[in-house]
Amino acid sequence: MASGLFQTLVLRLTDFRNPLLRAAVPSVAAAFALQTAVAVPSIFAQSERFYDASGAVTFLSVTLLSLYLPSIRVRAAASLAGIPKPPFPSLFASPPVVGAEFHWRQVALSAAVVFWSVRLGSYLFQRILHEGRDSRFDSIRGSKSKFAAAWFGQATWVSLCLAPVIAVNAAPPVVLAAVPLGVVDVIGLALFAGGFAFEVLADWQKSRWSRERKEKIHDEQFMSRGLWSRSQYPNYFGECTLWTGIATAAAGVLVTSPVQLGLGLSGSIPARLLALAISFVSPAFVSFLLLRVTGVPLSEKKYDAKYGHRKDYQEWKQNTPKFFPKLF
């Protein structure tokens, strides 16, 4: 009873006239609420064990929430009116009927995030269980404010990365159906598939290299084989590429006139630029985070301190592109 009243209150407070805000506000609120729920005990325990896993769960939860939110609102309204609740939408209903289906673009982009979050989250969680700690948090784990900022940053990361997916999921399926499959759809999904495969392969090669080193199959001090001979950070290249793919696929449909109208936007040049910004804030933020804040700077500092005196390490750094892989 109490949970039902709380749900109704939240839905009413976020029942904006604009469909985009109706989806974005509760989705972002959910991201921060989920991160806060895990952050509080983790901060007091000074443990980052569930940091990456909670991030993956938040990605998964917010994606599914944005996908099902319109039908949740319809069911809540039916419950208040005392009439039977309609069923949840089918993933593959055809032809489109308002409130009774998802569009294939919504399914494809949401599924892309689900596959990515489950794969990366499980990989990172297994890694921290095996290693016991994450060196990224060594200098901030003991500071409640700095550690809390890391969790706040992760909620922001989830919200910005999912912006294009939330926007597409906010559009009525009948409106999305008015936009035929186009080249941009294909390019976007291909970029996601290629980036996802690149990241998975890079992580697999690094894990295999680490396992073989512990088993004394080799005595290499740093990873410089496979994709890591083509790029110093191939996993980060794959990560940025897959989010660029999601952004491209989303932007291709968000700028069209039918979807602009369906989201309560004017279809003017500023409105279309807003759609592009909503889409590409995702790969832009991921690239900034990985290349300028956490990923490359922290890793490079650590490896330079350990191997900077080695000639082979210096040659690898000099001959291997930092980000974009070399072809030959």
N, C-alpha and C positions, 0 to 999 in steps of 0.2 A: 504493500500500500504506500509506504513512505517513498520507496524507490520510484513508483509510478508518479507520485506527486512531484518529486524532484525532476523526473524526466519531462513532465508536462511544463513545469516552470522554466526549465532550460530551453525547451523548444519555443515557448512563448517569448522569452527574452531575446531569442535569436531569430525571431520570425520577421526579418526585414523584408521590405518590399522588393529589394534588389536580390535576384536569385544568387548572384555571386557572393554577396555578403551573407546570405542565408546559409551558404555552405562553408564559407571561409571562416567565419567567426567561431562556430562551434568546433570546427576541425582544429584550428589553431589552439583554442582553449583546451581541447582534449590533449593535444601534444604537451602543453605545459603542465597540465594536471597529472598526466602519466609520469612525466619526468620528475615532478615534485614528489610524487608518491614513492619513487625509488630513491630519489636523491636524499631525502631526509634521513632514513636509517643508514644509508651508505656514508653520508658525511659524518655522522656520529661514530660510525664504526671505522672510519678512515679506510674504506675499502672501495676499490674501483672494479671489483669482480663483476658486478652486473651493469657496468656502464655501457659497454657496447651491446650487450644482450638487450638491455632496456631500450636502447636506441632502435634496434631492429624491431622490437615488439611495438614501439611507438609508431614507426613507419607503417608497419602492418595494420595496426589498429586504426590509425587516422585515415589511411587509404580506404579501408573497408567502411569506416564511418561515413566518409564523403560519398562513397558509392551508394550506400543504403539510406542515407539521410532523408532524401525526398520521400521514400516509402515509409520510413519511420514516422515522419510528420503526418502522412496520410493515415497511417494506422492509429496514431495518437488522436487525431481529429475524429476518426470513426469511433474510438473508444469513448471520447467525451460526449459524442452525439448519441451514444447508446445503440449504434448500429454495428453489424458484423465487420470485423477488421478484414480488409482485403489481404490476399496473400502477398508475401514478399515477391519482388520481381524475379522473372526467370532470366538466366544469363543469356539465353539464346532465343528468346521469343521473337516471332516474326508473323505478320508484319507489325511494325511499331504501334503500340497503343499506350497512350499516356498513363503512367503509373503502373504499367504491367510488364515492363521490359527494361533491359539495358541496351544501349547501342554498342556495337562491336568496338568502337574506339574507347569507350569507357572500360570495357572488359579488358582490352588489350593493354592499355596503359596501367590500369590497376594491377593486372596480372604481372606486368613487367616489374613493378615495385615490389609485389609480393615475392616473386622469385628472387629478386636481388636481395631483399631484406632477410629472407630465410637463409639463403646461401651465405651471405657475408656475416650475418649475426651468429650463425652456428659455427662458422670458421673462427671468428674472433673469440667466441666464448670458449671453444675448445682450446684455443691458444693460451688464454689467460689461466684456464684451469691447469694446463700443462706447465706453464712457466711460473704461475703463482702471483705475478704482479705485472703491471704495465709501466714501463719506465717513463712514459709521458707524464705520469702523475707523481713522480718522486719528489718534485719540488713544491707541489701544491697540496698534496694529500693531507698534510698536517694543518693547513690553513682552511678554516671553515668557509671564509668568504671566497677565497680563490677556488676551492673545490666546488662550492655552490655555483660559481660563475661558469665552471665547466659544464655542469648539468643544465644551466640556463642556456648556455651556448648550444648544447645538443638539441634542446627544444626548438631553438631558433633555426638550427640547421634543418631539422625535420620540417618545420613550417615552410621555410623558403624552398627547399628541394621539392616539396609536394605541391607547391603553388600551381604549376601547370596541370597536374592531375586533378587537384581539387576543382580548378576552373572547368575542366572538361566534364567532370562528374556533376557539376552544378547545372550544366546545360540540359534542357529537356531532350530526351532521346529522339523525339520526332523532329526537332530542329537539327540535330546532328545528322539525321537520316537525309536531310535535304541537301547535304554536302556530299557529293560522290567521292569515292576513293580516288586519290590523286597521287602525283609523283612525290609530293612532300610527305604524305603518309608512309610511302614505301621507304623513302630516304631516312625518315625518322626512326622507323622500326628497325631498319638495317643497321643504323648507327648504334642503336641500343643493343642489338644482337651481337654485333662485332665487338663493342666495348665490353659487354658482359663476358663474352668468351675470352677476351684478352685478359681481363682481370682474373677470371677463374684460373686460366692457365698460368698466369704469373704467380698467383698465390700457391697453386699446386707445385710448381717448380721450386718455389722458395721453401715450402714445407718439406718436400722430398730432399732438398739439399741439406736442410737442418737435421732431418732424421738420419741421413747418411753420414753427416759429420759426427753426430753423437754415437753412431755405430762404428765410427772410425773407418768408414769405407773410403773417405778422403780426408785430407787435412787442410783444405782451403779455408782461409780466414774470413773471406767475404764472398758474397754471391756475385758471380760475373759470367754465368753461363745461361744458355737459353734466351728467353726474352730479356733477361737482365744484361745480356751482352749487346742488346739493341737499344735499350733505354735504362737509365739509372733507376727509374721509378715506373716500370711498366704497369704495375697495379694501379697507380694513380692516373696514368694515361687512360687505362680502361675505364676507371671510375668516372673521369670527366667526360669521356666519350659517350658512355651510356646515358648520362644525364643530359648531354647535348641531344642525343637521339630522342629522349622523351620530350624535351623542350621543343624540338623541331616538329615532331608529330602533333603536339598540342597547339603550337603556334599556327600551323597550317590550317587548322579548323577554327581556332578562336578569332582569327582576323576576318573570317567570312561574314557576310551580311546576315544570313539567317541566325548564326550562332551569336553574333553581336546583339541582335534584337532579343534572342532567347535569354541572354544573360542580363538584359536590362541596360545595355550599353547603346550608344547612339549610332555607332557605325561610322562616326567621323574619323578623321585622321588621328586626333588625340586618343580617341577610344581604341583604335587599332594599335597605336603605339603602346597604350596601356596593356593590351593583350600580349604584345610582344615582350613587354617588360615582365609581366606575370610569368610568361613562359621561360624566358632566358635568365631570370634572376637565379634559377636553379643551378645550371651549370656554371654561371658566373660566380656564385657564392662558393660552390664546391671547389672550383679552381683556385679561388682566392684562399680558401681555407687550407687546401692541401699544399699549394705552392708557396704561400706567404706566411702562414700562421703555425699550423701544427705538423703537417706531414713532412714535407721536404726539409724545412729548417731544423726541426728537432732531430730527424734521422741523420741529416748531414752533419750536424754538430756532434752527434754521438759517434758516428763512424769516422769522422775526421780525427776525433780525439783518440780513437782506438787504432786506426790504421793509417793516419796521415803521414807517418814516417816511412811507410812502405812504398817502394818504387812501383810495384805492380798496381797498387791502389791508385797512385797518382796517374799512372798511365791509363788505367780504366776510366778514371774521372775525366781525363783529358780527351780520350778517344770515343767516349760514349755520351750521346746526347742526354741531357738531364731529363727531358720529358718526351718530346716527340721521337718515336723510334726511328732509327736509321734503317734504310731498306737494304743497303749493301755494306 
